[in-house]
Amino acid sequence: MTRSAVPPFDADALADALRTLGLLYGSAQALADAVREAPDLPEAIRRYLRTARPHLLGPHEAETLERLVREAHERRFVAPPAIESHSV
């Protein structure tokens, strides 16, 4: 079985949500890989966090981070770039 090239969720909105929360900096390839391999939005978020931000995943933080990203994704809220995106 082959996966569709188009994810079943808005990948651009996911990138915006991660960027809004300061979680998307210097890791565009990790997000592309997570989106390509994930069957749905929650799994894409988990895959991205596991590969690009594993230091954030404590035993109770994974669900909280996933919920925050999903809420930002659903609201389609885009904040100004986080300070991390301006670091050298």
PyMOL Python script that loads the backbone (N, CA, C, O; Angstrom):
from pymol import cmd

cmd.read_pdbstr("""\
ATOM      1  N   MET A   1       0.834  -1.170   0.000  1.00  0.00           N
ATOM      2  CA  MET A   1       0.000   0.000   0.000  1.00  0.00           C
ATOM      3  C   MET A   1       0.887   1.244   0.000  1.00  0.00           C
ATOM      4  O   MET A   1       1.806   1.343   0.813  1.00  0.00           O
ATOM      5  N   THR A   2       0.631   2.173  -0.881  1.00  0.00           N
ATOM      6  CA  THR A   2       1.413   3.394  -0.948  1.00  0.00           C
ATOM      7  C   THR A   2       0.620   4.544  -0.347  1.00  0.00           C
ATOM      8  O   THR A   2      -0.606   4.594  -0.437  1.00  0.00           O
ATOM      9  N   ARG A   3       1.348   5.460   0.267  1.00  0.00           N
ATOM     10  CA  ARG A   3       0.715   6.628   0.883  1.00  0.00           C
ATOM     11  C   ARG A   3       0.528   7.716  -0.159  1.00  0.00           C
ATOM     12  O   ARG A   3       1.320   7.856  -1.090  1.00  0.00           O
ATOM     13  N   SER A   4      -0.516   8.466   0.017  1.00  0.00           N
ATOM     14  CA  SER A   4      -0.797   9.589  -0.858  1.00  0.00           C
ATOM     15  C   SER A   4       0.247  10.675  -0.622  1.00  0.00           C
ATOM     16  O   SER A   4       0.745  10.829   0.494  1.00  0.00           O
ATOM     17  N   ALA A   5       0.577  11.423  -1.662  1.00  0.00           N
ATOM     18  CA  ALA A   5       1.530  12.523  -1.535  1.00  0.00           C
ATOM     19  C   ALA A   5       0.913  13.696  -0.793  1.00  0.00           C
ATOM     20  O   ALA A   5       1.637  14.559  -0.294  1.00  0.00           O
ATOM     21  N   VAL A   6      -0.404  13.743  -0.711  1.00  0.00           N
ATOM     22  CA  VAL A   6      -1.106  14.831  -0.035  1.00  0.00           C
ATOM     23  C   VAL A   6      -1.546  14.354   1.347  1.00  0.00           C
ATOM     24  O   VAL A   6      -2.304  13.390   1.450  1.00  0.00           O
ATOM     25  N   PRO A   7      -1.079  15.021   2.424  1.00  0.00           N
ATOM     26  CA  PRO A   7      -1.480  14.585   3.760  1.00  0.00           C
ATOM     27  C   PRO A   7      -2.965  14.875   3.998  1.00  0.00           C
ATOM     28  O   PRO A   7      -3.535  15.765   3.366  1.00  0.00           O
ATOM     29  N   PRO A   8      -3.588  14.120   4.912  1.00  0.00           N
ATOM     30  CA  PRO A   8      -5.009  14.321   5.201  1.00  0.00           C
ATOM     31  C   PRO A   8      -5.269  15.496   6.149  1.00  0.00           C
ATOM     32  O   PRO A   8      -6.317  15.560   6.792  1.00  0.00           O
ATOM     33  N   PHE A   9      -4.319  16.414   6.230  1.00  0.00           N
ATOM     34  CA  PHE A   9      -4.450  17.604   7.070  1.00  0.00           C
ATOM     35  C   PHE A   9      -3.656  18.723   6.411  1.00  0.00           C
ATOM     36  O   PHE A   9      -2.886  18.478   5.483  1.00  0.00           O
ATOM     37  N   ASP A  10      -3.839  19.929   6.880  1.00  0.00           N
ATOM     38  CA  ASP A  10      -3.181  21.097   6.300  1.00  0.00           C
ATOM     39  C   ASP A  10      -1.761  21.216   6.842  1.00  0.00           C
ATOM     40  O   ASP A  10      -1.560  21.689   7.960  1.00  0.00           O
ATOM     41  N   ALA A  11      -0.791  20.796   6.067  1.00  0.00           N
ATOM     42  CA  ALA A  11       0.608  20.803   6.500  1.00  0.00           C
ATOM     43  C   ALA A  11       1.134  22.219   6.695  1.00  0.00           C
ATOM     44  O   ALA A  11       1.954  22.456   7.581  1.00  0.00           O
ATOM     45  N   ASP A  12       0.672  23.163   5.879  1.00  0.00           N
ATOM     46  CA  ASP A  12       1.103  24.556   6.046  1.00  0.00           C
ATOM     47  C   ASP A  12       0.591  25.131   7.361  1.00  0.00           C
ATOM     48  O   ASP A  12       1.305  25.865   8.045  1.00  0.00           O
ATOM     49  N   ALA A  13      -0.641  24.797   7.710  1.00  0.00           N
ATOM     50  CA  ALA A  13      -1.197  25.260   8.984  1.00  0.00           C
ATOM     51  C   ALA A  13      -0.444  24.625  10.154  1.00  0.00           C
ATOM     52  O   ALA A  13      -0.256  25.262  11.191  1.00  0.00           O
ATOM     53  N   LEU A  14      -0.015  23.378   9.992  1.00  0.00           N
ATOM     54  CA  LEU A  14       0.786  22.732  11.028  1.00  0.00           C
ATOM     55  C   LEU A  14       2.114  23.464  11.185  1.00  0.00           C
ATOM     56  O   LEU A  14       2.546  23.719  12.309  1.00  0.00           O
ATOM     57  N   ALA A  15       2.757  23.801  10.090  1.00  0.00           N
ATOM     58  CA  ALA A  15       4.018  24.550  10.161  1.00  0.00           C
ATOM     59  C   ALA A  15       3.795  25.898  10.843  1.00  0.00           C
ATOM     60  O   ALA A  15       4.607  26.316  11.667  1.00  0.00           O
ATOM     61  N   ASP A  16       2.702  26.578  10.506  1.00  0.00           N
ATOM     62  CA  ASP A  16       2.389  27.860  11.150  1.00  0.00           C
ATOM     63  C   ASP A  16       2.183  27.678  12.649  1.00  0.00           C
ATOM     64  O   ASP A  16       2.662  28.486  13.444  1.00  0.00           O
ATOM     65  N   ALA A  17       1.470  26.617  13.041  1.00  0.00           N
ATOM     66  CA  ALA A  17       1.217  26.360  14.461  1.00  0.00           C
ATOM     67  C   ALA A  17       2.524  26.108  15.206  1.00  0.00           C
ATOM     68  O   ALA A  17       2.745  26.660  16.284  1.00  0.00           O
ATOM     69  N   LEU A  18       3.375  25.287  14.639  1.00  0.00           N
ATOM     70  CA  LEU A  18       4.674  25.011  15.269  1.00  0.00           C
ATOM     71  C   LEU A  18       5.521  26.275  15.349  1.00  0.00           C
ATOM     72  O   LEU A  18       6.168  26.528  16.365  1.00  0.00           O
ATOM     73  N   ARG A  19       5.519  27.066  14.283  1.00  0.00           N
ATOM     74  CA  ARG A  19       6.274  28.317  14.258  1.00  0.00           C
ATOM     75  C   ARG A  19       5.733  29.285  15.310  1.00  0.00           C
ATOM     76  O   ARG A  19       6.505  29.949  16.001  1.00  0.00           O
ATOM     77  N   THR A  20       4.416  29.363  15.430  1.00  0.00           N
ATOM     78  CA  THR A  20       3.779  30.247  16.396  1.00  0.00           C
ATOM     79  C   THR A  20       4.201  29.905  17.821  1.00  0.00           C
ATOM     80  O   THR A  20       4.390  30.794  18.650  1.00  0.00           O
ATOM     81  N   LEU A  21       4.345  28.621  18.096  1.00  0.00           N
ATOM     82  CA  LEU A  21       4.740  28.161  19.425  1.00  0.00           C
ATOM     83  C   LEU A  21       6.257  28.136  19.615  1.00  0.00           C
ATOM     84  O   LEU A  21       6.742  27.716  20.666  1.00  0.00           O
ATOM     85  N   GLY A  22       7.004  28.579  18.613  1.00  0.00           N
ATOM     86  CA  GLY A  22       8.459  28.602  18.718  1.00  0.00           C
ATOM     87  C   GLY A  22       9.093  27.238  18.574  1.00  0.00           C
ATOM     88  O   GLY A  22      10.218  27.027  19.028  1.00  0.00           O
ATOM     89  N   LEU A  23       8.382  26.296  17.941  1.00  0.00           N
ATOM     90  CA  LEU A  23       8.881  24.927  17.801  1.00  0.00           C
ATOM     91  C   LEU A  23       9.398  24.603  16.412  1.00  0.00           C
ATOM     92  O   LEU A  23       9.884  23.497  16.175  1.00  0.00           O
ATOM     93  N   LEU A  24       9.302  25.546  15.493  1.00  0.00           N
ATOM     94  CA  LEU A  24       9.772  25.288  14.131  1.00  0.00           C
ATOM     95  C   LEU A  24      10.875  26.276  13.787  1.00  0.00           C
ATOM     96  O   LEU A  24      10.621  27.363  13.270  1.00  0.00           O
ATOM     97  N   TYR A  25      12.076  25.885  14.079  1.00  0.00           N
ATOM     98  CA  TYR A  25      13.228  26.689  13.705  1.00  0.00           C
ATOM     99  C   TYR A  25      14.373  25.742  13.380  1.00  0.00           C
ATOM    100  O   TYR A  25      14.760  24.904  14.195  1.00  0.00           O
ATOM    101  N   GLY A  26      14.893  25.889  12.198  1.00  0.00           N
ATOM    102  CA  GLY A  26      16.005  25.056  11.771  1.00  0.00           C
ATOM    103  C   GLY A  26      15.673  23.593  11.572  1.00  0.00           C
ATOM    104  O   GLY A  26      16.565  22.749  11.651  1.00  0.00           O
ATOM    105  N   SER A  27      14.409  23.264  11.315  1.00  0.00           N
ATOM    106  CA  SER A  27      14.046  21.852  11.226  1.00  0.00           C
ATOM    107  C   SER A  27      12.974  21.595  10.167  1.00  0.00           C
ATOM    108  O   SER A  27      12.087  20.769  10.380  1.00  0.00           O
ATOM    109  N   ALA A  28      13.041  22.271   9.062  1.00  0.00           N
ATOM    110  CA  ALA A  28      12.034  22.108   8.010  1.00  0.00           C
ATOM    111  C   ALA A  28      12.022  20.680   7.460  1.00  0.00           C
ATOM    112  O   ALA A  28      10.953  20.167   7.129  1.00  0.00           O
ATOM    113  N   GLN A  29      13.166  20.037   7.356  1.00  0.00           N
ATOM    114  CA  GLN A  29      13.215  18.675   6.833  1.00  0.00           C
ATOM    115  C   GLN A  29      12.551  17.697   7.789  1.00  0.00           C
ATOM    116  O   GLN A  29      11.862  16.774   7.354  1.00  0.00           O
ATOM    117  N   ALA A  30      12.750  17.889   9.075  1.00  0.00           N
ATOM    118  CA  ALA A  30      12.107  17.016  10.059  1.00  0.00           C
ATOM    119  C   ALA A  30      10.588  17.125   9.965  1.00  0.00           C
ATOM    120  O   ALA A  30       9.885  16.122  10.089  1.00  0.00           O
ATOM    121  N   LEU A  31      10.085  18.322   9.748  1.00  0.00           N
ATOM    122  CA  LEU A  31       8.640  18.484   9.589  1.00  0.00           C
ATOM    123  C   LEU A  31       8.161  17.831   8.299  1.00  0.00           C
ATOM    124  O   LEU A  31       7.132  17.157   8.293  1.00  0.00           O
ATOM    125  N   ALA A  32       8.888  18.022   7.222  1.00  0.00           N
ATOM    126  CA  ALA A  32       8.507  17.402   5.946  1.00  0.00           C
ATOM    127  C   ALA A  32       8.462  15.887   6.076  1.00  0.00           C
ATOM    128  O   ALA A  32       7.551  15.248   5.548  1.00  0.00           O
ATOM    129  N   ASP A  33       9.431  15.306   6.769  1.00  0.00           N
ATOM    130  CA  ASP A  33       9.449  13.854   6.978  1.00  0.00           C
ATOM    131  C   ASP A  33       8.262  13.402   7.825  1.00  0.00           C
ATOM    132  O   ASP A  33       7.614  12.403   7.515  1.00  0.00           O
ATOM    133  N   ALA A  34       7.983  14.143   8.894  1.00  0.00           N
ATOM    134  CA  ALA A  34       6.869  13.782   9.777  1.00  0.00           C
ATOM    135  C   ALA A  34       5.546  13.849   9.032  1.00  0.00           C
ATOM    136  O   ALA A  34       4.704  12.964   9.185  1.00  0.00           O
ATOM    137  N   VAL A  35       5.355  14.885   8.231  1.00  0.00           N
ATOM    138  CA  VAL A  35       4.110  15.057   7.472  1.00  0.00           C
ATOM    139  C   VAL A  35       3.967  13.939   6.440  1.00  0.00           C
ATOM    140  O   VAL A  35       2.889  13.369   6.278  1.00  0.00           O
ATOM    141  N   ARG A  36       5.054  13.635   5.750  1.00  0.00           N
ATOM    142  CA  ARG A  36       5.011  12.612   4.703  1.00  0.00           C
ATOM    143  C   ARG A  36       4.664  11.232   5.267  1.00  0.00           C
ATOM    144  O   ARG A  36       3.940  10.468   4.629  1.00  0.00           O
ATOM    145  N   GLU A  37       5.165  10.916   6.435  1.00  0.00           N
ATOM    146  CA  GLU A  37       5.007   9.575   6.998  1.00  0.00           C
ATOM    147  C   GLU A  37       3.779   9.417   7.893  1.00  0.00           C
ATOM    148  O   GLU A  37       3.402   8.288   8.207  1.00  0.00           O
ATOM    149  N   ALA A  38       3.151  10.502   8.306  1.00  0.00           N
ATOM    150  CA  ALA A  38       2.059  10.411   9.278  1.00  0.00           C
ATOM    151  C   ALA A  38       0.699  10.206   8.623  1.00  0.00           C
ATOM    152  O   ALA A  38       0.397  10.821   7.600  1.00  0.00           O
ATOM    153  N   PRO A  39      -0.121   9.338   9.216  1.00  0.00           N
ATOM    154  CA  PRO A  39      -1.464   9.116   8.682  1.00  0.00           C
ATOM    155  C   PRO A  39      -2.458  10.197   9.078  1.00  0.00           C
ATOM    156  O   PRO A  39      -3.507  10.340   8.449  1.00  0.00           O
ATOM    157  N   ASP A  40      -2.127  10.976  10.143  1.00  0.00           N
ATOM    158  CA  ASP A  40      -3.047  12.017  10.592  1.00  0.00           C
ATOM    159  C   ASP A  40      -2.266  13.103  11.336  1.00  0.00           C
ATOM    160  O   ASP A  40      -1.065  12.975  11.573  1.00  0.00           O
ATOM    161  N   LEU A  41      -2.976  14.167  11.695  1.00  0.00           N
ATOM    162  CA  LEU A  41      -2.337  15.308  12.346  1.00  0.00           C
ATOM    163  C   LEU A  41      -1.689  14.953  13.683  1.00  0.00           C
ATOM    164  O   LEU A  41      -0.524  15.298  13.885  1.00  0.00           O
ATOM    165  N   PRO A  42      -2.379  14.283  14.604  1.00  0.00           N
ATOM    166  CA  PRO A  42      -1.722  13.963  15.878  1.00  0.00           C
ATOM    167  C   PRO A  42      -0.427  13.166  15.704  1.00  0.00           C
ATOM    168  O   PRO A  42       0.556  13.412  16.403  1.00  0.00           O
ATOM    169  N   GLU A  43      -0.428  12.230  14.787  1.00  0.00           N
ATOM    170  CA  GLU A  43       0.785  11.438  14.558  1.00  0.00           C
ATOM    171  C   GLU A  43       1.886  12.293  13.943  1.00  0.00           C
ATOM    172  O   GLU A  43       3.057  12.112  14.276  1.00  0.00           O
ATOM    173  N   ALA A  44       1.542  13.210  13.062  1.00  0.00           N
ATOM    174  CA  ALA A  44       2.548  14.117  12.480  1.00  0.00           C
ATOM    175  C   ALA A  44       3.190  14.958  13.577  1.00  0.00           C
ATOM    176  O   ALA A  44       4.406  15.152  13.588  1.00  0.00           O
ATOM    177  N   ILE A  45       2.379  15.452  14.490  1.00  0.00           N
ATOM    178  CA  ILE A  45       2.908  16.253  15.600  1.00  0.00           C
ATOM    179  C   ILE A  45       3.843  15.407  16.451  1.00  0.00           C
ATOM    180  O   ILE A  45       4.949  15.838  16.774  1.00  0.00           O
ATOM    181  N   ARG A  46       3.408  14.208  16.816  1.00  0.00           N
ATOM    182  CA  ARG A  46       4.252  13.331  17.639  1.00  0.00           C
ATOM    183  C   ARG A  46       5.563  12.991  16.936  1.00  0.00           C
ATOM    184  O   ARG A  46       6.628  13.042  17.550  1.00  0.00           O
ATOM    185  N   ARG A  47       5.487  12.645  15.658  1.00  0.00           N
ATOM    186  CA  ARG A  47       6.708  12.301  14.913  1.00  0.00           C
ATOM    187  C   ARG A  47       7.664  13.489  14.847  1.00  0.00           C
ATOM    188  O   ARG A  47       8.873  13.335  15.026  1.00  0.00           O
ATOM    189  N   TYR A  48       7.116  14.663  14.590  1.00  0.00           N
ATOM    190  CA  TYR A  48       7.972  15.852  14.517  1.00  0.00           C
ATOM    191  C   TYR A  48       8.642  16.108  15.867  1.00  0.00           C
ATOM    192  O   TYR A  48       9.851  16.332  15.926  1.00  0.00           O
ATOM    193  N   LEU A  49       7.871  16.076  16.941  1.00  0.00           N
ATOM    194  CA  LEU A  49       8.440  16.344  18.258  1.00  0.00           C
ATOM    195  C   LEU A  49       9.478  15.300  18.645  1.00  0.00           C
ATOM    196  O   LEU A  49      10.503  15.640  19.236  1.00  0.00           O
ATOM    197  N   ARG A  50       9.228  14.034  18.320  1.00  0.00           N
ATOM    198  CA  ARG A  50      10.195  12.977  18.646  1.00  0.00           C
ATOM    199  C   ARG A  50      11.511  13.153  17.902  1.00  0.00           C
ATOM    200  O   ARG A  50      12.577  12.883  18.455  1.00  0.00           O
ATOM    201  N   THR A  51      11.444  13.604  16.652  1.00  0.00           N
ATOM    202  CA  THR A  51      12.686  13.710  15.881  1.00  0.00           C
ATOM    203  C   THR A  51      13.352  15.071  16.011  1.00  0.00           C
ATOM    204  O   THR A  51      14.577  15.142  16.113  1.00  0.00           O
ATOM    205  N   ALA A  52      12.586  16.145  16.011  1.00  0.00           N
ATOM    206  CA  ALA A  52      13.173  17.485  15.997  1.00  0.00           C
ATOM    207  C   ALA A  52      13.305  18.112  17.383  1.00  0.00           C
ATOM    208  O   ALA A  52      14.184  18.947  17.597  1.00  0.00           O
ATOM    209  N   ARG A  53      12.454  17.726  18.317  1.00  0.00           N
ATOM    210  CA  ARG A  53      12.457  18.336  19.655  1.00  0.00           C
ATOM    211  C   ARG A  53      12.352  17.294  20.762  1.00  0.00           C
ATOM    212  O   ARG A  53      11.519  17.442  21.656  1.00  0.00           O
ATOM    213  N   PRO A  54      13.171  16.242  20.731  1.00  0.00           N
ATOM    214  CA  PRO A  54      13.047  15.184  21.739  1.00  0.00           C
ATOM    215  C   PRO A  54      13.308  15.673  23.166  1.00  0.00           C
ATOM    216  O   PRO A  54      12.802  15.090  24.124  1.00  0.00           O
ATOM    217  N   HIS A  55      14.086  16.728  23.306  1.00  0.00           N
ATOM    218  CA  HIS A  55      14.388  17.255  24.638  1.00  0.00           C
ATOM    219  C   HIS A  55      13.152  17.829  25.325  1.00  0.00           C
ATOM    220  O   HIS A  55      13.168  18.043  26.537  1.00  0.00           O
ATOM    221  N   LEU A  56      12.085  18.081  24.576  1.00  0.00           N
ATOM    222  CA  LEU A  56      10.854  18.621  25.151  1.00  0.00           C
ATOM    223  C   LEU A  56       9.889  17.544  25.624  1.00  0.00           C
ATOM    224  O   LEU A  56       8.879  17.845  26.261  1.00  0.00           O
ATOM    225  N   LEU A  57      10.197  16.298  25.314  1.00  0.00           N
ATOM    226  CA  LEU A  57       9.247  15.222  25.573  1.00  0.00           C
ATOM    227  C   LEU A  57       9.513  14.508  26.895  1.00  0.00           C
ATOM    228  O   LEU A  57      10.119  13.437  26.922  1.00  0.00           O
ATOM    229  N   GLY A  58       9.063  15.100  27.969  1.00  0.00           N
ATOM    230  CA  GLY A  58       9.082  14.438  29.268  1.00  0.00           C
ATOM    231  C   GLY A  58       7.886  13.504  29.344  1.00  0.00           C
ATOM    232  O   GLY A  58       7.071  13.480  28.423  1.00  0.00           O
ATOM    233  N   PRO A  59       7.764  12.753  30.393  1.00  0.00           N
ATOM    234  CA  PRO A  59       6.675  11.769  30.470  1.00  0.00           C
ATOM    235  C   PRO A  59       5.273  12.374  30.385  1.00  0.00           C
ATOM    236  O   PRO A  59       4.353  11.711  29.905  1.00  0.00           O
ATOM    237  N   HIS A  60       5.091  13.599  30.832  1.00  0.00           N
ATOM    238  CA  HIS A  60       3.763  14.199  30.807  1.00  0.00           C
ATOM    239  C   HIS A  60       3.642  15.337  29.806  1.00  0.00           C
ATOM    240  O   HIS A  60       2.547  15.864  29.609  1.00  0.00           O
ATOM    241  N   GLU A  61       4.727  15.724  29.178  1.00  0.00           N
ATOM    242  CA  GLU A  61       4.711  16.874  28.294  1.00  0.00           C
ATOM    243  C   GLU A  61       4.265  16.550  26.878  1.00  0.00           C
ATOM    244  O   GLU A  61       3.798  17.450  26.180  1.00  0.00           O
ATOM    245  N   ALA A  62       4.384  15.335  26.428  1.00  0.00           N
ATOM    246  CA  ALA A  62       4.051  14.985  25.047  1.00  0.00           C
ATOM    247  C   ALA A  62       2.588  15.294  24.736  1.00  0.00           C
ATOM    248  O   ALA A  62       2.287  15.903  23.709  1.00  0.00           O
ATOM    249  N   GLU A  63       1.688  14.882  25.610  1.00  0.00           N
ATOM    250  CA  GLU A  63       0.266  15.140  25.369  1.00  0.00           C
ATOM    251  C   GLU A  63      -0.036  16.632  25.402  1.00  0.00           C
ATOM    252  O   GLU A  63      -0.830  17.121  24.598  1.00  0.00           O
ATOM    253  N   THR A  64       0.583  17.352  26.315  1.00  0.00           N
ATOM    254  CA  THR A  64       0.358  18.791  26.415  1.00  0.00           C
ATOM    255  C   THR A  64       0.864  19.505  25.171  1.00  0.00           C
ATOM    256  O   THR A  64       0.170  20.357  24.617  1.00  0.00           O
ATOM    257  N   LEU A  65       2.065  19.164  24.730  1.00  0.00           N
ATOM    258  CA  LEU A  65       2.599  19.789  23.518  1.00  0.00           C
ATOM    259  C   LEU A  65       1.737  19.467  22.310  1.00  0.00           C
ATOM    260  O   LEU A  65       1.465  20.345  21.492  1.00  0.00           O
ATOM    261  N   GLU A  66       1.309  18.227  22.190  1.00  0.00           N
ATOM    262  CA  GLU A  66       0.456  17.841  21.073  1.00  0.00           C
ATOM    263  C   GLU A  66      -0.845  18.650  21.097  1.00  0.00           C
ATOM    264  O   GLU A  66      -1.292  19.136  20.058  1.00  0.00           O
ATOM    265  N   ARG A  67      -1.451  18.794  22.277  1.00  0.00           N
ATOM    266  CA  ARG A  67      -2.699  19.552  22.399  1.00  0.00           C
ATOM    267  C   ARG A  67      -2.492  21.012  22.024  1.00  0.00           C
ATOM    268  O   ARG A  67      -3.324  21.587  21.323  1.00  0.00           O
ATOM    269  N   LEU A  68      -1.404  21.622  22.474  1.00  0.00           N
ATOM    270  CA  LEU A  68      -1.129  23.022  22.140  1.00  0.00           C
ATOM    271  C   LEU A  68      -0.965  23.219  20.632  1.00  0.00           C
ATOM    272  O   LEU A  68      -1.489  24.175  20.061  1.00  0.00           O
ATOM    273  N   VAL A  69      -0.237  22.312  20.003  1.00  0.00           N
ATOM    274  CA  VAL A  69      -0.026  22.422  18.559  1.00  0.00           C
ATOM    275  C   VAL A  69      -1.348  22.216  17.810  1.00  0.00           C
ATOM    276  O   VAL A  69      -1.641  22.942  16.861  1.00  0.00           O
ATOM    277  N   ARG A  70      -2.147  21.226  18.238  1.00  0.00           N
ATOM    278  CA  ARG A  70      -3.449  21.002  17.579  1.00  0.00           C
ATOM    279  C   ARG A  70      -4.362  22.212  17.726  1.00  0.00           C
ATOM    280  O   ARG A  70      -5.039  22.596  16.772  1.00  0.00           O
ATOM    281  N   GLU A  71      -4.388  22.819  18.915  1.00  0.00           N
ATOM    282  CA  GLU A  71      -5.220  24.004  19.121  1.00  0.00           C
ATOM    283  C   GLU A  71      -4.764  25.163  18.236  1.00  0.00           C
ATOM    284  O   GLU A  71      -5.592  25.851  17.640  1.00  0.00           O
ATOM    285  N   ALA A  72      -3.461  25.381  18.148  1.00  0.00           N
ATOM    286  CA  ALA A  72      -2.949  26.443  17.277  1.00  0.00           C
ATOM    287  C   ALA A  72      -3.263  26.137  15.818  1.00  0.00           C
ATOM    288  O   ALA A  72      -3.585  27.041  15.047  1.00  0.00           O
ATOM    289  N   HIS A  73      -3.171  24.873  15.440  1.00  0.00           N
ATOM    290  CA  HIS A  73      -3.478  24.445  14.077  1.00  0.00           C
ATOM    291  C   HIS A  73      -4.948  24.698  13.759  1.00  0.00           C
ATOM    292  O   HIS A  73      -5.274  25.226  12.695  1.00  0.00           O
ATOM    293  N   GLU A  74      -5.829  24.324  14.675  1.00  0.00           N
ATOM    294  CA  GLU A  74      -7.267  24.495  14.451  1.00  0.00           C
ATOM    295  C   GLU A  74      -7.671  25.958  14.388  1.00  0.00           C
ATOM    296  O   GLU A  74      -8.561  26.325  13.620  1.00  0.00           O
ATOM    297  N   ARG A  75      -7.031  26.788  15.181  1.00  0.00           N
ATOM    298  CA  ARG A  75      -7.356  28.219  15.193  1.00  0.00           C
ATOM    299  C   ARG A  75      -6.722  28.969  14.036  1.00  0.00           C
ATOM    300  O   ARG A  75      -7.116  30.091  13.717  1.00  0.00           O
ATOM    301  N   ARG A  76      -5.729  28.336  13.404  1.00  0.00           N
ATOM    302  CA  ARG A  76      -4.993  28.946  12.312  1.00  0.00           C
ATOM    303  C   ARG A  76      -4.400  30.299  12.732  1.00  0.00           C
ATOM    304  O   ARG A  76      -4.343  31.257  11.961  1.00  0.00           O
ATOM    305  N   PHE A  77      -3.969  30.320  13.983  1.00  0.00           N
ATOM    306  CA  PHE A  77      -3.370  31.519  14.539  1.00  0.00           C
ATOM    307  C   PHE A  77      -1.903  31.569  14.141  1.00  0.00           C
ATOM    308  O   PHE A  77      -1.176  30.588  14.294  1.00  0.00           O
ATOM    309  N   VAL A  78      -1.474  32.711  13.633  1.00  0.00           N
ATOM    310  CA  VAL A  78      -0.075  32.883  13.256  1.00  0.00           C
ATOM    311  C   VAL A  78       0.468  34.091  13.998  1.00  0.00           C
ATOM    312  O   VAL A  78       0.070  35.229  13.747  1.00  0.00           O
ATOM    313  N   ALA A  79       1.374  33.825  14.905  1.00  0.00           N
ATOM    314  CA  ALA A  79       2.000  34.886  15.687  1.00  0.00           C
ATOM    315  C   ALA A  79       3.223  35.413  14.951  1.00  0.00           C
ATOM    316  O   ALA A  79       3.712  34.771  14.021  1.00  0.00           O
ATOM    317  N   PRO A  80       3.716  36.566  15.355  1.00  0.00           N
ATOM    318  CA  PRO A  80       4.980  37.036  14.780  1.00  0.00           C
ATOM    319  C   PRO A  80       6.067  35.987  15.026  1.00  0.00           C
ATOM    320  O   PRO A  80       5.945  35.178  15.946  1.00  0.00           O
ATOM    321  N   PRO A  81       7.112  35.994  14.225  1.00  0.00           N
ATOM    322  CA  PRO A  81       8.176  34.996  14.396  1.00  0.00           C
ATOM    323  C   PRO A  81       8.718  35.000  15.826  1.00  0.00           C
ATOM    324  O   PRO A  81       8.906  36.052  16.436  1.00  0.00           O
ATOM    325  N   ALA A  82       8.961  33.801  16.337  1.00  0.00           N
ATOM    326  CA  ALA A  82       9.502  33.652  17.680  1.00  0.00           C
ATOM    327  C   ALA A  82      10.949  34.138  17.719  1.00  0.00           C
ATOM    328  O   ALA A  82      11.621  34.202  16.689  1.00  0.00           O
ATOM    329  N   ILE A  83      11.409  34.471  18.886  1.00  0.00           N
ATOM    330  CA  ILE A  83      12.768  34.975  19.038  1.00  0.00           C
ATOM    331  C   ILE A  83      13.806  33.965  18.560  1.00  0.00           C
ATOM    332  O   ILE A  83      14.884  34.346  18.104  1.00  0.00           O
ATOM    333  N   GLU A  84      13.474  32.651  18.666  1.00  0.00           N
ATOM    334  CA  GLU A  84      14.419  31.635  18.232  1.00  0.00           C
ATOM    335  C   GLU A  84      14.721  31.749  16.738  1.00  0.00           C
ATOM    336  O   GLU A  84      15.820  31.413  16.299  1.00  0.00           O
ATOM    337  N   SER A  85      13.756  32.220  15.966  1.00  0.00           N
ATOM    338  CA  SER A  85      13.972  32.306  14.519  1.00  0.00           C
ATOM    339  C   SER A  85      14.914  33.440  14.160  1.00  0.00           C
ATOM    340  O   SER A  85      15.390  33.522  13.028  1.00  0.00           O
ATOM    341  N   HIS A  86      15.186  34.320  15.125  1.00  0.00           N
ATOM    342  CA  HIS A  86      16.078  35.436  14.861  1.00  0.00           C
ATOM    343  C   HIS A  86      17.475  35.228  15.420  1.00  0.00           C
ATOM    344  O   HIS A  86      18.341  36.088  15.259  1.00  0.00           O
ATOM    345  N   SER A  87      17.704  34.096  16.075  1.00  0.00           N
ATOM    346  CA  SER A  87      19.020  33.854  16.633  1.00  0.00           C
ATOM    347  C   SER A  87      19.998  33.473  15.529  1.00  0.00           C
ATOM    348  O   SER A  87      19.614  32.960  14.478  1.00  0.00           O
ATOM    349  N   VAL A  88      21.231  33.732  15.790  1.00  0.00           N
ATOM    350  CA  VAL A  88      22.264  33.479  14.778  1.00  0.00           C
ATOM    351  C   VAL A  88      22.825  32.103  14.930  1.00  0.00           C
ATOM    352  O   VAL A  88      23.708  31.708  14.168  1.00  0.00           O
TER     353      VAL A  88
END
""", "prot")
cmd.dss("prot")
cmd.show_as("cartoon", "prot")
cmd.util.cbc("prot")
cmd.orient("prot")
